Amino acid sequence: MPALALNPRRFLAPWLATLASLGVLAAALPAHAAPPLPALNIDISQTSISGISSGGFMTVQFQLAHSSIVKGVGVVAGGPFNCSKADVLRAVSSCSCTGEPSVPCAVSETSTDVPALVASTEEMAGKGLIDPTRNLAGQRILTVAGARDTLVPPPIARQLSAYYTALGVPASNLSPVSLPNAGHTMPTQNFGIACGLEKEPYIGKCAYDSAREILGWTYGKLAAPGSKPAGKFIQFDQRAYIPARSAGAFSWSTGLDTTGWAYVPNSCAKGEKCRVHIALHGCKQGQSYLPLTPPPGGGLYNGTTFVKNTGYDRWADKNHLVILIPRPSPSPFATPTAAGTGGAIPAPDYATKNAVQIRTLRAMVDGLATGAK
């Protein structure tokens, strides 16, 4: 074994990531202040949301917290609402296997305890901490699990389906998808690494267009996309939407970066009535994250790898969809865990309307809808 065959990127990555989170690496930050989200003619009752891994768990949290405005969701490698119960050890052992090797995986066909989660969900709804659960019966829900996923194994997806069924979602509205060759990855038609691999940037070429399937299941038959997106990507200032008492330079307590992204079709920018789809990525997919190997397309940081290559923009233009892509903090201490706890040490109300990330996402949707006619 050659003694000097060191990969400098692998050796320096943990240190550089920490420095980036402290603002030392200014190259990771926007060169100038980003604008707020545009005020558009948005039908807020047609809002939808999807996400992978920690973003998948957060998708379910937002869905339950604000089910009165959610039309449908797509959950990739995610699990039931409030699965972690604000306990990080439970999050990384019973709701996922992301604690290994330090925390042994305890995932089984019953590890999330669906009956208890359903009971606690109803209790939270009764207290007004989340919207009434009866709203779920009218939503369209698609779940995606990789049969080879070792981080959020298939039993978690099966328990998510059981959770929805127990809360009254009819079978006709629930579409569980299992991809036999997929690992822990965001499946795309033809972008990313091999579908079965489980490594950064967790975007895999699986011959499965997640964006098309999620949006089509939610809204019905989609108009075919053009040869290339005709709208515009906008980098916006997320700090304007974070609750004032929680905001900070990098918001370690909120787990949110300073900027996020939105894709706005020309028709929406011109005032036509449109809808919002929120797309949430998972751990190690953030724009300021420094991977051990260069991301597809090159560059040092992940940057817009998830934003511009997971396919949502392709389906937005002709289907009157604004794609909202919030970004978590570059801090390694604030990135949500794989069970969507919203931070390394989550607050007890992390899954309710009072949670800082859920409040921020709702404020972003409301901000986009301020131009509604």
Helices and strands as residue ranges (DSSP letters): H 8-21, G 26-28, G 44-46, E 47-52, H 54-65, E 70-76, H 88-93, H 114-126, G 133-138, E 140-146, H 154-166, G 171-173, E 174-179, E 186-188, E 193-194, E 203-205, H 210-219, E 232-237, G 238-241, G 244-246, E 259-264, H 266-269, E 275-280, H 305-309, G 313-315, G 317-319, E 321-325, H 356-368, G 369-371
